[in-house]
Amino acid sequence: MSVPLPTPPHNIWLQRFKRLAQLTASLNSEDPRFPIIMTLLDKCDRDYRTDNHASFIETGKRIRSLMDTPITS
């Protein structure tokens, strides 16, 4: 059983969204990762709106992993 994490202050949410923006700055609609990353960013937005700290962090890790994966032709 996991213990719920405390709700982070508003400025921590802003820092997390800023980090996501930095991670995805090079993403464009022609990138094969675009659809899944956009879906994951939508999930981050829902996590923020529902104050789901743990899910936001896990989704952010998935985005980072995808952005770190080289694009193959």
CHARMM-style PDB file with segment names, atoms N, HN, CA, C and O in Angstrom:
ATOM      1  N   MET     1       0.850  -1.182   0.000  1.00  0.00      PROA
ATOM      2  CA  MET     1       0.000   0.000   0.000  1.00  0.00      PROA
ATOM      3  C   MET     1       0.892   1.239   0.000  1.00  0.00      PROA
ATOM      4  O   MET     1       1.802   1.361   0.820  1.00  0.00      PROA
ATOM      5  N   SER     2       0.624   2.146  -0.917  1.00  0.00      PROA
ATOM      6  HN  SER     2      -0.115   2.047  -1.583  1.00  0.00      PROA
ATOM      7  CA  SER     2       1.439   3.359  -0.982  1.00  0.00      PROA
ATOM      8  C   SER     2       0.814   4.469  -0.149  1.00  0.00      PROA
ATOM      9  O   SER     2      -0.404   4.559  -0.001  1.00  0.00      PROA
ATOM     10  N   VAL     3       1.676   5.294   0.380  1.00  0.00      PROA
ATOM     11  HN  VAL     3       2.666   5.221   0.259  1.00  0.00      PROA
ATOM     12  CA  VAL     3       1.244   6.442   1.175  1.00  0.00      PROA
ATOM     13  C   VAL     3       1.104   7.627   0.236  1.00  0.00      PROA
ATOM     14  O   VAL     3       2.030   7.912  -0.525  1.00  0.00      PROA
ATOM     15  N   PRO     4      -0.042   8.337   0.265  1.00  0.00      PROA
ATOM     16  CA  PRO     4      -0.197   9.499  -0.621  1.00  0.00      PROA
ATOM     17  C   PRO     4       0.858  10.563  -0.319  1.00  0.00      PROA
ATOM     18  O   PRO     4       1.179  10.842   0.836  1.00  0.00      PROA
ATOM     19  N   LEU     5       1.379  11.140  -1.387  1.00  0.00      PROA
ATOM     20  HN  LEU     5       1.118  10.913  -2.325  1.00  0.00      PROA
ATOM     21  CA  LEU     5       2.355  12.217  -1.227  1.00  0.00      PROA
ATOM     22  C   LEU     5       1.636  13.515  -0.883  1.00  0.00      PROA
ATOM     23  O   LEU     5       0.499  13.724  -1.307  1.00  0.00      PROA
ATOM     24  N   PRO     6       2.280  14.382  -0.124  1.00  0.00      PROA
ATOM     25  CA  PRO     6       1.637  15.671   0.182  1.00  0.00      PROA
ATOM     26  C   PRO     6       1.482  16.504  -1.081  1.00  0.00      PROA
ATOM     27  O   PRO     6       2.270  16.384  -2.020  1.00  0.00      PROA
ATOM     28  N   THR     7       0.470  17.338  -1.092  1.00  0.00      PROA
ATOM     29  HN  THR     7      -0.169  17.435  -0.329  1.00  0.00      PROA
ATOM     30  CA  THR     7       0.220  18.208  -2.234  1.00  0.00      PROA
ATOM     31  C   THR     7       1.335  19.238  -2.338  1.00  0.00      PROA
ATOM     32  O   THR     7       1.609  19.959  -1.378  1.00  0.00      PROA
ATOM     33  N   PRO     8       1.984  19.309  -3.505  1.00  0.00      PROA
ATOM     34  CA  PRO     8       3.056  20.299  -3.653  1.00  0.00      PROA
ATOM     35  C   PRO     8       2.494  21.707  -3.783  1.00  0.00      PROA
ATOM     36  O   PRO     8       1.380  21.896  -4.272  1.00  0.00      PROA
ATOM     37  N   PRO     9       3.264  22.685  -3.347  1.00  0.00      PROA
ATOM     38  CA  PRO     9       2.824  24.082  -3.530  1.00  0.00      PROA
ATOM     39  C   PRO     9       2.706  24.416  -5.018  1.00  0.00      PROA
ATOM     40  O   PRO     9       3.295  23.751  -5.870  1.00  0.00      PROA
ATOM     41  N   HSD    10       1.942  25.445  -5.302  1.00  0.00      PROA
ATOM     42  HN  HSD    10       1.463  25.985  -4.610  1.00  0.00      PROA
ATOM     43  CA  HSD    10       1.675  25.869  -6.681  1.00  0.00      PROA
ATOM     44  C   HSD    10       2.961  26.082  -7.485  1.00  0.00      PROA
ATOM     45  O   HSD    10       3.021  25.713  -8.658  1.00  0.00      PROA
ATOM     46  N   ASN    11       3.978  26.666  -6.874  1.00  0.00      PROA
ATOM     47  HN  ASN    11       3.929  26.965  -5.921  1.00  0.00      PROA
ATOM     48  CA  ASN    11       5.203  26.951  -7.636  1.00  0.00      PROA
ATOM     49  C   ASN    11       5.926  25.672  -8.055  1.00  0.00      PROA
ATOM     50  O   ASN    11       6.669  25.687  -9.037  1.00  0.00      PROA
ATOM     51  N   ILE    12       5.730  24.576  -7.343  1.00  0.00      PROA
ATOM     52  HN  ILE    12       5.127  24.563  -6.546  1.00  0.00      PROA
ATOM     53  CA  ILE    12       6.337  23.311  -7.759  1.00  0.00      PROA
ATOM     54  C   ILE    12       5.653  22.804  -9.026  1.00  0.00      PROA
ATOM     55  O   ILE    12       6.309  22.287  -9.929  1.00  0.00      PROA
ATOM     56  N   TRP    13       4.317  22.958  -9.085  1.00  0.00      PROA
ATOM     57  HN  TRP    13       3.784  23.378  -8.351  1.00  0.00      PROA
ATOM     58  CA  TRP    13       3.610  22.582 -10.316  1.00  0.00      PROA
ATOM     59  C   TRP    13       4.145  23.397 -11.487  1.00  0.00      PROA
ATOM     60  O   TRP    13       4.371  22.846 -12.565  1.00  0.00      PROA
ATOM     61  N   LEU    14       4.349  24.686 -11.298  1.00  0.00      PROA
ATOM     62  HN  LEU    14       4.165  25.133 -10.423  1.00  0.00      PROA
ATOM     63  CA  LEU    14       4.870  25.532 -12.381  1.00  0.00      PROA
ATOM     64  C   LEU    14       6.250  25.067 -12.820  1.00  0.00      PROA
ATOM     65  O   LEU    14       6.554  25.054 -14.013  1.00  0.00      PROA
ATOM     66  N   GLN    15       7.081  24.687 -11.868  1.00  0.00      PROA
ATOM     67  HN  GLN    15       6.835  24.697 -10.899  1.00  0.00      PROA
ATOM     68  CA  GLN    15       8.422  24.192 -12.200  1.00  0.00      PROA
ATOM     69  C   GLN    15       8.334  22.906 -13.014  1.00  0.00      PROA
ATOM     70  O   GLN    15       9.106  22.702 -13.951  1.00  0.00      PROA
ATOM     71  N   ARG    16       7.398  22.047 -12.654  1.00  0.00      PROA
ATOM     72  HN  ARG    16       6.771  22.212 -11.893  1.00  0.00      PROA
ATOM     73  CA  ARG    16       7.244  20.791 -13.387  1.00  0.00      PROA
ATOM     74  C   ARG    16       6.773  21.036 -14.815  1.00  0.00      PROA
ATOM     75  O   ARG    16       7.278  20.412 -15.749  1.00  0.00      PROA
ATOM     76  N   PHE    17       5.816  21.932 -14.993  1.00  0.00      PROA
ATOM     77  HN  PHE    17       5.406  22.439 -14.235  1.00  0.00      PROA
ATOM     78  CA  PHE    17       5.357  22.239 -16.352  1.00  0.00      PROA
ATOM     79  C   PHE    17       6.471  22.909 -17.160  1.00  0.00      PROA
ATOM     80  O   PHE    17       6.597  22.676 -18.362  1.00  0.00      PROA
ATOM     81  N   LYS    18       7.269  23.733 -16.504  1.00  0.00      PROA
ATOM     82  HN  LYS    18       7.167  23.923 -15.528  1.00  0.00      PROA
ATOM     83  CA  LYS    18       8.391  24.359 -17.202  1.00  0.00      PROA
ATOM     84  C   LYS    18       9.369  23.285 -17.671  1.00  0.00      PROA
ATOM     85  O   LYS    18       9.885  23.357 -18.787  1.00  0.00      PROA
ATOM     86  N   ARG    19       9.621  22.301 -16.834  1.00  0.00      PROA
ATOM     87  HN  ARG    19       9.201  22.241 -15.928  1.00  0.00      PROA
ATOM     88  CA  ARG    19      10.529  21.207 -17.200  1.00  0.00      PROA
ATOM     89  C   ARG    19       9.965  20.420 -18.394  1.00  0.00      PROA
ATOM     90  O   ARG    19      10.706  20.064 -19.310  1.00  0.00      PROA
ATOM     91  N   LEU    20       8.662  20.154 -18.377  1.00  0.00      PROA
ATOM     92  HN  LEU    20       8.060  20.443 -17.633  1.00  0.00      PROA
ATOM     93  CA  LEU    20       8.049  19.468 -19.509  1.00  0.00      PROA
ATOM     94  C   LEU    20       8.195  20.290 -20.793  1.00  0.00      PROA
ATOM     95  O   LEU    20       8.457  19.740 -21.863  1.00  0.00      PROA
ATOM     96  N   ALA    21       8.024  21.605 -20.679  1.00  0.00      PROA
ATOM     97  HN  ALA    21       7.811  22.052 -19.810  1.00  0.00      PROA
ATOM     98  CA  ALA    21       8.182  22.477 -21.846  1.00  0.00      PROA
ATOM     99  C   ALA    21       9.612  22.408 -22.380  1.00  0.00      PROA
ATOM    100  O   ALA    21       9.831  22.372 -23.591  1.00  0.00      PROA
ATOM    101  N   GLN    22      10.580  22.391 -21.468  1.00  0.00      PROA
ATOM    102  HN  GLN    22      10.402  22.421 -20.484  1.00  0.00      PROA
ATOM    103  CA  GLN    22      11.976  22.297 -21.885  1.00  0.00      PROA
ATOM    104  C   GLN    22      12.258  20.950 -22.552  1.00  0.00      PROA
ATOM    105  O   GLN    22      12.957  20.883 -23.563  1.00  0.00      PROA
ATOM    106  N   LEU    23      11.709  19.884 -21.978  1.00  0.00      PROA
ATOM    107  HN  LEU    23      11.141  19.939 -21.157  1.00  0.00      PROA
ATOM    108  CA  LEU    23      11.917  18.544 -22.529  1.00  0.00      PROA
ATOM    109  C   LEU    23      11.348  18.402 -23.937  1.00  0.00      PROA
ATOM    110  O   LEU    23      11.926  17.715 -24.779  1.00  0.00      PROA
ATOM    111  N   THR    24      10.229  19.044 -24.186  1.00  0.00      PROA
ATOM    112  HN  THR    24       9.760  19.602 -23.502  1.00  0.00      PROA
ATOM    113  CA  THR    24       9.512  18.856 -25.452  1.00  0.00      PROA
ATOM    114  C   THR    24       9.705  20.010 -26.434  1.00  0.00      PROA
ATOM    115  O   THR    24       9.032  20.063 -27.463  1.00  0.00      PROA
ATOM    116  N   ALA    25      10.604  20.921 -26.132  1.00  0.00      PROA
ATOM    117  HN  ALA    25      11.151  20.879 -25.296  1.00  0.00      PROA
ATOM    118  CA  ALA    25      10.795  22.111 -26.975  1.00  0.00      PROA
ATOM    119  C   ALA    25      11.138  21.760 -28.423  1.00  0.00      PROA
ATOM    120  O   ALA    25      10.758  22.487 -29.340  1.00  0.00      PROA
ATOM    121  N   SER    26      11.842  20.669 -28.634  1.00  0.00      PROA
ATOM    122  HN  SER    26      12.151  20.078 -27.889  1.00  0.00      PROA
ATOM    123  CA  SER    26      12.246  20.299 -29.992  1.00  0.00      PROA
ATOM    124  C   SER    26      11.196  19.451 -30.713  1.00  0.00      PROA
ATOM    125  O   SER    26      11.373  19.120 -31.885  1.00  0.00      PROA
ATOM    126  N   LEU    27      10.124  19.101 -30.039  1.00  0.00      PROA
ATOM    127  HN  LEU    27       9.980  19.370 -29.087  1.00  0.00      PROA
ATOM    128  CA  LEU    27       9.077  18.251 -30.617  1.00  0.00      PROA
ATOM    129  C   LEU    27       8.265  19.028 -31.649  1.00  0.00      PROA
ATOM    130  O   LEU    27       7.894  20.179 -31.422  1.00  0.00      PROA
ATOM    131  N   ASN    28       7.994  18.391 -32.778  1.00  0.00      PROA
ATOM    132  HN  ASN    28       8.296  17.455 -32.963  1.00  0.00      PROA
ATOM    133  CA  ASN    28       7.115  19.000 -33.777  1.00  0.00      PROA
ATOM    134  C   ASN    28       6.145  17.943 -34.291  1.00  0.00      PROA
ATOM    135  O   ASN    28       6.307  16.754 -34.018  1.00  0.00      PROA
ATOM    136  N   SER    29       5.154  18.378 -35.021  1.00  0.00      PROA
ATOM    137  HN  SER    29       5.022  19.344 -35.242  1.00  0.00      PROA
ATOM    138  CA  SER    29       4.081  17.477 -35.451  1.00  0.00      PROA
ATOM    139  C   SER    29       4.551  16.387 -36.414  1.00  0.00      PROA
ATOM    140  O   SER    29       3.829  15.413 -36.629  1.00  0.00      PROA
ATOM    141  N   GLU    30       5.719  16.524 -36.988  1.00  0.00      PROA
ATOM    142  HN  GLU    30       6.306  17.315 -36.813  1.00  0.00      PROA
ATOM    143  CA  GLU    30       6.251  15.510 -37.902  1.00  0.00      PROA
ATOM    144  C   GLU    30       7.034  14.431 -37.163  1.00  0.00      PROA
ATOM    145  O   GLU    30       7.384  13.405 -37.748  1.00  0.00      PROA
ATOM    146  N   ASP    31       7.307  14.656 -35.900  1.00  0.00      PROA
ATOM    147  HN  ASP    31       7.023  15.489 -35.426  1.00  0.00      PROA
ATOM    148  CA  ASP    31       8.042  13.709 -35.067  1.00  0.00      PROA
ATOM    149  C   ASP    31       7.142  12.503 -34.796  1.00  0.00      PROA
ATOM    150  O   ASP    31       5.986  12.679 -34.411  1.00  0.00      PROA
ATOM    151  N   PRO    32       7.645  11.287 -34.988  1.00  0.00      PROA
ATOM    152  CA  PRO    32       6.810  10.101 -34.755  1.00  0.00      PROA
ATOM    153  C   PRO    32       6.356   9.958 -33.294  1.00  0.00      PROA
ATOM    154  O   PRO    32       5.388   9.250 -33.016  1.00  0.00      PROA
ATOM    155  N   ARG    33       7.039  10.616 -32.376  1.00  0.00      PROA
ATOM    156  HN  ARG    33       7.826  11.191 -32.602  1.00  0.00      PROA
ATOM    157  CA  ARG    33       6.661  10.561 -30.954  1.00  0.00      PROA
ATOM    158  C   ARG    33       5.558  11.555 -30.609  1.00  0.00      PROA
ATOM    159  O   ARG    33       4.982  11.502 -29.523  1.00  0.00      PROA
ATOM    160  N   PHE    34       5.268  12.457 -31.536  1.00  0.00      PROA
ATOM    161  HN  PHE    34       5.736  12.501 -32.418  1.00  0.00      PROA
ATOM    162  CA  PHE    34       4.330  13.554 -31.268  1.00  0.00      PROA
ATOM    163  C   PHE    34       2.978  13.101 -30.704  1.00  0.00      PROA
ATOM    164  O   PHE    34       2.564  13.617 -29.666  1.00  0.00      PROA
ATOM    165  N   PRO    35       2.278  12.164 -31.342  1.00  0.00      PROA
ATOM    166  CA  PRO    35       0.939  11.811 -30.832  1.00  0.00      PROA
ATOM    167  C   PRO    35       0.949  11.278 -29.399  1.00  0.00      PROA
ATOM    168  O   PRO    35       0.120  11.673 -28.579  1.00  0.00      PROA
ATOM    169  N   ILE    36       1.890  10.379 -29.102  1.00  0.00      PROA
ATOM    170  HN  ILE    36       2.564  10.058 -29.768  1.00  0.00      PROA
ATOM    171  CA  ILE    36       1.908   9.806 -27.748  1.00  0.00      PROA
ATOM    172  C   ILE    36       2.328  10.854 -26.718  1.00  0.00      PROA
ATOM    173  O   ILE    36       1.790  10.886 -25.611  1.00  0.00      PROA
ATOM    174  N   ILE    37       3.278  11.703 -27.073  1.00  0.00      PROA
ATOM    175  HN  ILE    37       3.715  11.677 -27.972  1.00  0.00      PROA
ATOM    176  CA  ILE    37       3.709  12.728 -26.117  1.00  0.00      PROA
ATOM    177  C   ILE    37       2.594  13.738 -25.874  1.00  0.00      PROA
ATOM    178  O   ILE    37       2.413  14.194 -24.744  1.00  0.00      PROA
ATOM    179  N   MET    38       1.856  14.091 -26.900  1.00  0.00      PROA
ATOM    180  HN  MET    38       2.003  13.721 -27.817  1.00  0.00      PROA
ATOM    181  CA  MET    38       0.721  15.004 -26.700  1.00  0.00      PROA
ATOM    182  C   MET    38      -0.329  14.368 -25.792  1.00  0.00      PROA
ATOM    183  O   MET    38      -0.914  15.048 -24.949  1.00  0.00      PROA
ATOM    184  N   THR    39      -0.567  13.078 -25.957  1.00  0.00      PROA
ATOM    185  HN  THR    39      -0.091  12.525 -26.641  1.00  0.00      PROA
ATOM    186  CA  THR    39      -1.504  12.361 -25.085  1.00  0.00      PROA
ATOM    187  C   THR    39      -0.998  12.375 -23.644  1.00  0.00      PROA
ATOM    188  O   THR    39      -1.771  12.583 -22.709  1.00  0.00      PROA
ATOM    189  N   LEU    40       0.299  12.154 -23.472  1.00  0.00      PROA
ATOM    190  HN  LEU    40       0.927  11.985 -24.232  1.00  0.00      PROA
ATOM    191  CA  LEU    40       0.872  12.164 -22.128  1.00  0.00      PROA
ATOM    192  C   LEU    40       0.838  13.568 -21.513  1.00  0.00      PROA
ATOM    193  O   LEU    40       0.621  13.707 -20.309  1.00  0.00      PROA
ATOM    194  N   LEU    41       1.049  14.602 -22.325  1.00  0.00      PROA
ATOM    195  HN  LEU    41       1.226  14.488 -23.303  1.00  0.00      PROA
ATOM    196  CA  LEU    41       0.949  15.971 -21.807  1.00  0.00      PROA
ATOM    197  C   LEU    41      -0.484  16.280 -21.373  1.00  0.00      PROA
ATOM    198  O   LEU    41      -0.694  16.965 -20.372  1.00  0.00      PROA
ATOM    199  N   ASP    42      -1.462  15.782 -22.114  1.00  0.00      PROA
ATOM    200  HN  ASP    42      -1.291  15.225 -22.927  1.00  0.00      PROA
ATOM    201  CA  ASP    42      -2.861  15.929 -21.694  1.00  0.00      PROA
ATOM    202  C   ASP    42      -3.086  15.243 -20.353  1.00  0.00      PROA
ATOM    203  O   ASP    42      -3.807  15.755 -19.497  1.00  0.00      PROA
ATOM    204  N   LYS    43      -2.463  14.081 -20.178  1.00  0.00      PROA
ATOM    205  HN  LYS    43      -1.877  13.666 -20.874  1.00  0.00      PROA
ATOM    206  CA  LYS    43      -2.592  13.365 -18.909  1.00  0.00      PROA
ATOM    207  C   LYS    43      -1.966  14.175 -17.780  1.00  0.00      PROA
ATOM    208  O   LYS    43      -2.522  14.236 -16.683  1.00  0.00      PROA
ATOM    209  N   CYS    44      -0.826  14.792 -18.034  1.00  0.00      PROA
ATOM    210  HN  CYS    44      -0.375  14.742 -18.925  1.00  0.00      PROA
ATOM    211  CA  CYS    44      -0.198  15.650 -17.022  1.00  0.00      PROA
ATOM    212  C   CYS    44      -1.143  16.784 -16.633  1.00  0.00      PROA
ATOM    213  O   CYS    44      -1.261  17.127 -15.457  1.00  0.00      PROA
ATOM    214  N   ASP    45      -1.805  17.355 -17.614  1.00  0.00      PROA
ATOM    215  HN  ASP    45      -1.709  17.077 -18.569  1.00  0.00      PROA
ATOM    216  CA  ASP    45      -2.755  18.431 -17.334  1.00  0.00      PROA
ATOM    217  C   ASP    45      -3.898  17.928 -16.452  1.00  0.00      PROA
ATOM    218  O   ASP    45      -4.299  18.601 -15.502  1.00  0.00      PROA
ATOM    219  N   ARG    46      -4.416  16.752 -16.769  1.00  0.00      PROA
ATOM    220  HN  ARG    46      -4.090  16.205 -17.540  1.00  0.00      PROA
ATOM    221  CA  ARG    46      -5.482  16.171 -15.928  1.00  0.00      PROA
ATOM    222  C   ARG    46      -4.968  15.867 -14.526  1.00  0.00      PROA
ATOM    223  O   ARG    46      -5.672  16.086 -13.541  1.00  0.00      PROA
ATOM    224  N   ASP    47      -3.739  15.361 -14.438  1.00  0.00      PROA
ATOM    225  HN  ASP    47      -3.167  15.183 -15.239  1.00  0.00      PROA
ATOM    226  CA  ASP    47      -3.152  15.082 -13.118  1.00  0.00      PROA
ATOM    227  C   ASP    47      -3.019  16.357 -12.305  1.00  0.00      PROA
ATOM    228  O   ASP    47      -3.277  16.366 -11.102  1.00  0.00      PROA
ATOM    229  N   TYR    48      -2.616  17.430 -12.963  1.00  0.00      PROA
ATOM    230  HN  TYR    48      -2.406  17.424 -13.941  1.00  0.00      PROA
ATOM    231  CA  TYR    48      -2.516  18.715 -12.272  1.00  0.00      PROA
ATOM    232  C   TYR    48      -3.888  19.153 -11.766  1.00  0.00      PROA
ATOM    233  O   TYR    48      -4.034  19.548 -10.609  1.00  0.00      PROA
ATOM    234  N   ARG    49      -4.885  19.080 -12.634  1.00  0.00      PROA
ATOM    235  HN  ARG    49      -4.766  18.759 -13.574  1.00  0.00      PROA
ATOM    236  CA  ARG    49      -6.230  19.531 -12.270  1.00  0.00      PROA
ATOM    237  C   ARG    49      -6.846  18.705 -11.153  1.00  0.00      PROA
ATOM    238  O   ARG    49      -7.675  19.206 -10.394  1.00  0.00      PROA
ATOM    239  N   THR    50      -6.446  17.438 -11.045  1.00  0.00      PROA
ATOM    240  HN  THR    50      -5.773  17.030 -11.661  1.00  0.00      PROA
ATOM    241  CA  THR    50      -6.975  16.579  -9.984  1.00  0.00      PROA
ATOM    242  C   THR    50      -5.995  16.462  -8.820  1.00  0.00      PROA
ATOM    243  O   THR    50      -6.217  15.699  -7.879  1.00  0.00      PROA
ATOM    244  N   ASP    51      -4.909  17.230  -8.899  1.00  0.00      PROA
ATOM    245  HN  ASP    51      -4.729  17.850  -9.664  1.00  0.00      PROA
ATOM    246  CA  ASP    51      -3.899  17.255  -7.837  1.00  0.00      PROA
ATOM    247  C   ASP    51      -3.276  15.878  -7.615  1.00  0.00      PROA
ATOM    248  O   ASP    51      -3.019  15.479  -6.479  1.00  0.00      PROA
ATOM    249  N   ASN    52      -3.037  15.155  -8.714  1.00  0.00      PROA
ATOM    250  HN  ASN    52      -3.246  15.479  -9.636  1.00  0.00      PROA
ATOM    251  CA  ASN    52      -2.475  13.815  -8.636  1.00  0.00      PROA
ATOM    252  C   ASN    52      -0.966  13.892  -8.863  1.00  0.00      PROA
ATOM    253  O   ASN    52      -0.463  13.674  -9.965  1.00  0.00      PROA
ATOM    254  N   HSD    53      -0.280  14.205  -7.793  1.00  0.00      PROA
ATOM    255  HN  HSD    53      -0.689  14.381  -6.897  1.00  0.00      PROA
ATOM    256  CA  HSD    53       1.164  14.425  -7.778  1.00  0.00      PROA
ATOM    257  C   HSD    53       1.936  13.209  -8.313  1.00  0.00      PROA
ATOM    258  O   HSD    53       2.778  13.353  -9.199  1.00  0.00      PROA
ATOM    259  N   ALA    54       1.655  12.038  -7.790  1.00  0.00      PROA
ATOM    260  HN  ALA    54       0.970  11.921  -7.070  1.00  0.00      PROA
ATOM    261  CA  ALA    54       2.409  10.836  -8.151  1.00  0.00      PROA
ATOM    262  C   ALA    54       2.230  10.478  -9.626  1.00  0.00      PROA
ATOM    263  O   ALA    54       3.202  10.127 -10.296  1.00  0.00      PROA
ATOM    264  N   SER    55       1.019  10.561 -10.134  1.00  0.00      PROA
ATOM    265  HN  SER    55       0.230  10.846  -9.590  1.00  0.00      PROA
ATOM    266  CA  SER    55       0.764  10.234 -11.534  1.00  0.00      PROA
ATOM    267  C   SER    55       1.456  11.232 -12.455  1.00  0.00      PROA
ATOM    268  O   SER    55       2.005  10.846 -13.488  1.00  0.00      PROA
ATOM    269  N   PHE    56       1.433  12.509 -12.090  1.00  0.00      PROA
ATOM    270  HN  PHE    56       0.987  12.823 -11.252  1.00  0.00      PROA
ATOM    271  CA  PHE    56       2.105  13.540 -12.887  1.00  0.00      PROA
ATOM    272  C   PHE    56       3.590  13.214 -13.017  1.00  0.00      PROA
ATOM    273  O   PHE    56       4.158  13.294 -14.107  1.00  0.00      PROA
ATOM    274  N   ILE    57       4.205  12.854 -11.917  1.00  0.00      PROA
ATOM    275  HN  ILE    57       3.744  12.790 -11.032  1.00  0.00      PROA
ATOM    276  CA  ILE    57       5.641  12.550 -11.921  1.00  0.00      PROA
ATOM    277  C   ILE    57       5.922  11.339 -12.800  1.00  0.00      PROA
ATOM    278  O   ILE    57       6.863  11.361 -13.593  1.00  0.00      PROA
ATOM    279  N   GLU    58       5.129  10.290 -12.675  1.00  0.00      PROA
ATOM    280  HN  GLU    58       4.365  10.272 -12.031  1.00  0.00      PROA
ATOM    281  CA  GLU    58       5.333   9.094 -13.494  1.00  0.00      PROA
ATOM    282  C   GLU    58       5.130   9.391 -14.978  1.00  0.00      PROA
ATOM    283  O   GLU    58       5.888   8.907 -15.820  1.00  0.00      PROA
ATOM    284  N   THR    59       4.124  10.174 -15.294  1.00  0.00      PROA
ATOM    285  HN  THR    59       3.509  10.567 -14.610  1.00  0.00      PROA
ATOM    286  CA  THR    59       3.873  10.538 -16.691  1.00  0.00      PROA
ATOM    287  C   THR    59       5.021  11.395 -17.217  1.00  0.00      PROA
ATOM    288  O   THR    59       5.446  11.225 -18.359  1.00  0.00      PROA
ATOM    289  N   GLY    60       5.517  12.301 -16.405  1.00  0.00      PROA
ATOM    290  HN  GLY    60       5.172  12.438 -15.476  1.00  0.00      PROA
ATOM    291  CA  GLY    60       6.666  13.121 -16.793  1.00  0.00      PROA
ATOM    292  C   GLY    60       7.891  12.270 -17.082  1.00  0.00      PROA
ATOM    293  O   GLY    60       8.653  12.565 -18.002  1.00  0.00      PROA
ATOM    294  N   LYS    61       8.080  11.221 -16.302  1.00  0.00      PROA
ATOM    295  HN  LYS    61       7.461  10.982 -15.554  1.00  0.00      PROA
ATOM    296  CA  LYS    61       9.205  10.308 -16.542  1.00  0.00      PROA
ATOM    297  C   LYS    61       9.046   9.587 -17.877  1.00  0.00      PROA
ATOM    298  O   LYS    61      10.031   9.365 -18.582  1.00  0.00      PROA
ATOM    299  N   ARG    62       7.823   9.224 -18.226  1.00  0.00      PROA
ATOM    300  HN  ARG    62       7.023   9.405 -17.653  1.00  0.00      PROA
ATOM    301  CA  ARG    62       7.572   8.575 -19.518  1.00  0.00      PROA
ATOM    302  C   ARG    62       7.879   9.533 -20.658  1.00  0.00      PROA
ATOM    303  O   ARG    62       8.461   9.143 -21.670  1.00  0.00      PROA
ATOM    304  N   ILE    63       7.482  10.801 -20.486  1.00  0.00      PROA
ATOM    305  HN  ILE    63       7.009  11.119 -19.664  1.00  0.00      PROA
ATOM    306  CA  ILE    63       7.768  11.806 -21.516  1.00  0.00      PROA
ATOM    307  C   ILE    63       9.272  11.981 -21.672  1.00  0.00      PROA
ATOM    308  O   ILE    63       9.785  12.021 -22.790  1.00  0.00      PROA
ATOM    309  N   ARG    64       9.971  12.085 -20.557  1.00  0.00      PROA
ATOM    310  HN  ARG    64       9.554  12.053 -19.649  1.00  0.00      PROA
ATOM    311  CA  ARG    64      11.429  12.249 -20.616  1.00  0.00      PROA
ATOM    312  C   ARG    64      12.071  11.060 -21.320  1.00  0.00      PROA
ATOM    313  O   ARG    64      12.969  11.234 -22.144  1.00  0.00      PROA
ATOM    314  N   SER    65      11.615   9.857 -20.999  1.00  0.00      PROA
ATOM    315  HN  SER    65      10.885   9.716 -20.330  1.00  0.00      PROA
ATOM    316  CA  SER    65      12.167   8.663 -21.628  1.00  0.00      PROA
ATOM    317  C   SER    65      11.930   8.675 -23.139  1.00  0.00      PROA
ATOM    318  O   SER    65      12.832   8.355 -23.914  1.00  0.00      PROA
ATOM    319  N   LEU    66      10.729   9.041 -23.550  1.00  0.00      PROA
ATOM    320  HN  LEU    66       9.997   9.301 -22.921  1.00  0.00      PROA
ATOM    321  CA  LEU    66      10.435   9.115 -24.990  1.00  0.00      PROA
ATOM    322  C   LEU    66      11.291  10.174 -25.677  1.00  0.00      PROA
ATOM    323  O   LEU    66      11.802   9.943 -26.773  1.00  0.00      PROA
ATOM    324  N   MET    67      11.448  11.321 -25.045  1.00  0.00      PROA
ATOM    325  HN  MET    67      11.032  11.508 -24.155  1.00  0.00      PROA
ATOM    326  CA  MET    67      12.239  12.396 -25.659  1.00  0.00      PROA
ATOM    327  C   MET    67      13.725  12.027 -25.695  1.00  0.00      PROA
ATOM    328  O   MET    67      14.461  12.514 -26.553  1.00  0.00      PROA
ATOM    329  N   ASP    68      14.168  11.173 -24.774  1.00  0.00      PROA
ATOM    330  HN  ASP    68      13.570  10.777 -24.077  1.00  0.00      PROA
ATOM    331  CA  ASP    68      15.567  10.727 -24.768  1.00  0.00      PROA
ATOM    332  C   ASP    68      15.827   9.623 -25.785  1.00  0.00      PROA
ATOM    333  O   ASP    68      16.980   9.313 -26.084  1.00  0.00      PROA
ATOM    334  N   THR    69      14.765   9.030 -26.318  1.00  0.00      PROA
ATOM    335  HN  THR    69      13.828   9.282 -26.076  1.00  0.00      PROA
ATOM    336  CA  THR    69      14.904   7.956 -27.293  1.00  0.00      PROA
ATOM    337  C   THR    69      15.189   8.551 -28.666  1.00  0.00      PROA
ATOM    338  O   THR    69      14.417   9.373 -29.160  1.00  0.00      PROA
ATOM    339  N   PRO    70      16.283   8.144 -29.279  1.00  0.00      PROA
ATOM    340  CA  PRO    70      16.598   8.678 -30.607  1.00  0.00      PROA
ATOM    341  C   PRO    70      15.537   8.303 -31.632  1.00  0.00      PROA
ATOM    342  O   PRO    70      14.954   7.221 -31.563  1.00  0.00      PROA
ATOM    343  N   ILE    71      15.293   9.183 -32.566  1.00  0.00      PROA
ATOM    344  HN  ILE    71      15.767  10.062 -32.622  1.00  0.00      PROA
ATOM    345  CA  ILE    71      14.368   8.929 -33.658  1.00  0.00      PROA
ATOM    346  C   ILE    71      15.103   8.122 -34.708  1.00  0.00      PROA
ATOM    347  O   ILE    71      16.199   8.486 -35.134  1.00  0.00      PROA
ATOM    348  N   THR    72      14.491   7.024 -35.121  1.00  0.00      PROA
ATOM    349  HN  THR    72      13.600   6.729 -34.775  1.00  0.00      PROA
ATOM    350  CA  THR    72      15.090   6.231 -36.190  1.00  0.00      PROA
ATOM    351  C   THR    72      14.279   6.383 -37.458  1.00  0.00      PROA
ATOM    352  O   THR    72      13.055   6.500 -37.407  1.00  0.00      PROA
ATOM    353  N   SER    73      14.948   6.381 -38.589  1.00  0.00      PROA
ATOM    354  HN  SER    73      15.942   6.286 -38.631  1.00  0.00      PROA
ATOM    355  CA  SER    73      14.249   6.547 -39.861  1.00  0.00      PROA
ATOM    356  C   SER    73      13.891   5.220 -40.455  1.00  0.00      PROA
ATOM    357  OT1 SER    73      13.296   5.166 -41.531  1.00  0.00      PROA
TER     358      SER     73
END
